[in-house]
Amino acid sequence: MNRIEMQFKKLKEKDKKALITYITAGDPDIHTTEQLIYAKERAGAHIIEIGIPFSDPLADGPVIQRAAQRALERGITLQQIFDCVDSVRAHTQIPLVFLVYYNTILAYGVGAFINKCEQTGIDGLIIPDLPLEEREEILPAIQNSAVALIPLVSITSRDRISAVVQNGRGFVYCISSLGVTGVRQDFREDLNEFLGAVRQATDLPLAIGFGISTREDIERFSPYVDAVIVGSAIVQQVEECGGDVDRVEAFVKNLVVG
């Protein structure tokens, strides 16, 4: 088992749900990124999702787009992000997941990217622009590694859920709504039915994300999933406070349920 799988195993034994939190690497700077990872763990996060800034983040809403743009304008590089992960691993074994667009992997080299993730201690990859039909490009490099390919399923995936979760590891990222990431006030009424269909298709833990922003949202969905992902709401906090570590830690601590 890699760190993700061990984390879910420990939480299941305690009858607890995972809190997965997102951060954009390099916003406001790479040093603060590292400090925010530690702060989130102190606050009670169980898995940290690290977004690699990309110039055309098709799955991301305006909050995360702005964060990526700020990081790119300040010259963030992939090597700096790997160096950050390497430094983090000297201090914590919390599971770390990259959210990365496929062009970044292609530019680096698929095999080389997977190897670098394994060497530095990245436990999983979420690739929002890698469709099922093109997954074969990465499977040979990732299947025999310690890095999990985390599948994404959405409400529109209904007839393809079984195929999408096949070969997945770590957990299934269940997208709560249509469109891009961002804070939402309302969720679809058929979400519970959708989550039930995913549950029938796989034994992997289910994590729900896109639009989850408050403790109330987390309490609402926790009975139906194994983890809840909070992204834009945290990135917005980083934007508003300029990366104030104490403020972000307090915000995340307030999200922890149970």
C-alpha positions in Angstrom: 0.0 0.0 0.0 1.1 3.5 -0.7 0.5 6.4 1.7 -3.0 7.2 0.3 -4.1 3.6 0.8 -2.6 3.4 4.3 -4.3 6.7 5.3 -7.8 5.5 4.2 -7.2 2.1 6.0 -6.3 3.9 9.3 -9.3 6.2 9.0 -11.7 3.4 8.2 -10.5 1.6 11.3 -11.4 4.7 13.3 -14.7 5.2 11.4 -13.5 8.6 10.2 -13.7 10.4 6.9 -10.7 12.0 5.1 -10.4 15.7 4.6 -8.4 16.4 1.4 -7.3 20.0 0.9 -6.0 21.7 -2.3 -3.2 24.2 -2.7 -1.7 25.8 -5.8 2.0 25.4 -5.8 3.9 28.7 -5.8 1.0 30.9 -4.7 2.1 33.2 -3.2 5.5 31.6 -3.3 7.1 28.2 -3.1 8.3 28.7 0.5 4.8 29.5 1.7 3.5 26.5 -0.2 5.6 24.3 1.9 4.6 26.0 5.1 0.9 25.8 4.2 1.3 22.0 3.7 2.5 21.7 7.3 -0.2 24.0 8.5 -2.9 22.0 6.8 -1.7 18.8 8.4 -1.6 20.4 11.8 -5.2 21.6 11.2 -6.3 18.1 10.6 -6.1 17.5 6.8 -5.4 13.9 5.9 -4.3 14.2 2.2 -2.9 17.3 0.5 -3.6 17.9 -3.2 -1.0 20.1 -4.8 -2.0 21.9 -8.0 0.8 22.4 -10.6 0.1 25.8 -12.3 -0.8 25.6 -15.9 -1.5 28.3 -18.4 -4.9 26.8 -19.6 -6.4 25.0 -16.6 -9.7 23.9 -18.2 -11.2 22.3 -15.1 -10.5 25.2 -12.8 -12.7 28.2 -12.0 -11.6 31.8 -11.6 -10.2 31.5 -8.1 -7.7 28.7 -8.9 -7.0 30.2 -12.3 -5.9 33.4 -10.7 -3.7 31.5 -8.2 -2.1 29.6 -11.1 -1.5 32.8 -13.0 0.1 34.5 -10.0 2.4 31.6 -9.5 3.4 31.5 -13.2 4.0 35.2 -13.3 6.3 34.9 -10.3 8.3 32.3 -12.2 7.3 29.0 -10.6 8.9 26.0 -12.2 8.2 22.2 -12.1 11.7 21.7 -10.6 10.9 24.1 -7.7 7.7 22.1 -7.0 9.6 18.8 -7.0 12.2 20.4 -4.7 9.4 21.6 -2.4 7.9 18.0 -2.2 11.4 16.7 -1.5 11.8 19.1 1.4 8.3 18.3 2.7 9.1 14.6 2.8 11.9 15.3 5.2 9.3 16.4 7.7 6.1 14.5 7.1 4.6 11.4 5.5 1.2 12.9 4.9 -0.1 11.6 1.5 0.6 14.1 -1.3 -1.2 14.2 -4.7 -0.5 16.3 -7.7 -3.3 17.8 -9.8 -1.5 18.2 -13.1 -2.6 18.8 -16.7 -1.3 16.2 -19.1 0.7 18.6 -21.3 3.0 19.2 -18.3 3.6 15.5 -18.0 4.2 15.2 -21.8 6.6 18.0 -21.8 8.6 16.5 -19.0 8.4 13.0 -20.4 5.8 10.5 -19.1 8.2 7.9 -17.7 10.5 10.6 -16.3 7.7 12.4 -14.7 6.3 9.2 -13.0 9.9 8.3 -11.8 10.4 11.8 -10.4 7.1 11.7 -8.5 8.1 8.3 -7.1 11.5 9.6 -6.1 10.3 12.7 -4.4 7.3 11.1 -2.6 4.2 12.0 -4.6 1.6 9.3 -3.9 -1.0 10.0 -6.7 -1.9 11.9 -9.8 -5.2 13.6 -10.7 -5.1 14.5 -14.4 -8.3 16.3 -15.3 -7.7 16.5 -19.1 -6.7 12.9 -19.6 -9.8 11.2 -21.1 -10.4 7.5 -20.7 -9.6 6.9 -24.3 -6.1 8.3 -23.9 -5.2 6.7 -20.6 -3.2 4.0 -22.3 -0.5 6.6 -22.8 0.3 6.7 -19.1 -0.7 3.3 -17.8 2.5 1.4 -18.8 4.6 3.9 -16.8 2.4 4.2 -13.8 0.9 0.8 -13.2 4.1 -0.7 -11.7 5.0 2.4 -9.7 4.1 3.5 -6.2 2.1 6.4 -7.8 -1.6 6.0 -8.0 -3.6 7.2 -11.0 -6.7 8.7 -9.4 -9.8 8.5 -11.7 -12.3 11.3 -12.0 -16.0 10.6 -12.5 -18.8 13.0 -13.0 -22.5 12.9 -13.2 -22.2 12.7 -17.0 -20.1 9.6 -16.7 -23.0 7.4 -15.9 -22.6 4.7 -18.6 -18.8 4.8 -18.3 -18.3 4.7 -14.6 -17.1 1.1 -14.5 -14.6 1.8 -17.3 -13.4 5.1 -15.8 -12.6 3.5 -12.4 -10.9 0.5 -13.9 -7.1 0.7 -13.3 -7.6 3.5 -10.8 -5.9 3.5 -7.4 -5.9 5.6 -4.3 -9.4 6.9 -4.4 -12.1 8.0 -6.9 -12.5 11.7 -7.4 -16.3 12.2 -7.7 -17.1 15.6 -9.3 -20.1 17.1 -7.6 -21.4 19.3 -10.4 -21.0 20.3 -14.0 -18.6 23.0 -15.0 -15.3 24.1 -13.3 -14.1 24.2 -9.8 -15.4 26.9 -7.5 -17.5 27.7 -4.4 -21.2 26.7 -4.8 -24.3 27.4 -2.9 -26.4 24.6 -4.3 -25.8 21.0 -5.4 -27.7 18.7 -7.7 -30.5 16.7 -6.2 -29.4 13.5 -7.9 -25.9 13.5 -6.3 -26.7 10.7 -3.8 -27.9 8.5 -6.7 -24.7 9.3 -8.6 -22.5 8.4 -5.6 -24.4 5.2 -5.1 -23.7 4.2 -8.8 -20.0 4.9 -8.3 -20.0 2.9 -5.1 -21.4 -0.1 -6.9 -18.7 0.1 -9.6 -15.6 0.1 -7.3 -14.2 -0.8 -3.9 -11.9 2.3 -4.0 -12.7 5.0 -1.5 -14.9 7.8 -2.8 -14.0 11.4 -2.5 -16.3 14.3 -3.5 -15.0 17.6 -4.7 -15.9 20.7 -6.8 -17.8 23.3 -4.9 -17.3 21.9 -1.3 -16.5 25.0 0.7 -18.0 24.9 4.2 -18.3 22.6 7.2 -22.0 22.3 6.4 -21.1 20.9 3.0 -18.7 18.4 4.5 -21.3 17.3 7.0 -23.9 16.9 4.3 -21.8 14.6 2.1 -19.7 12.7 4.6 -22.3 9.9 5.1 -22.1 9.0 1.4 -18.3 9.2 0.8 -15.0 8.3 2.3 -13.4 11.8 1.8 -14.3 15.4 1.0 -12.1 17.7 -1.1 -12.0 21.4 -0.4 -10.1 23.5 -3.0 -11.3 26.9 -4.2 -12.4 28.0 -0.7 -8.9 27.5 0.6 -7.2 29.0 -2.4 -9.5 32.1 -1.9 -8.3 32.3 1.7 -4.7 32.3 0.5 -5.5 35.0 -2.0 -7.3 37.2 0.5 -4.7 36.9 3.2 -1.6 36.8 1.0 -0.7 33.3 2.3 -1.0 34.0 6.0 -0.2 30.5 7.3 -2.0 31.0 10.7 -5.2 32.2 9.0 -5.3 29.3 6.5 -4.6 26.8 9.3 -7.5 28.2 11.3 -9.8 28.0 8.2 -8.9 24.3 7.6 -9.2 23.4 11.3 -12.8 24.6 11.2 -13.5 22.2 8.3 -12.5 19.1 10.3 -15.5 17.0 11.2 -15.4 14.3 13.9 
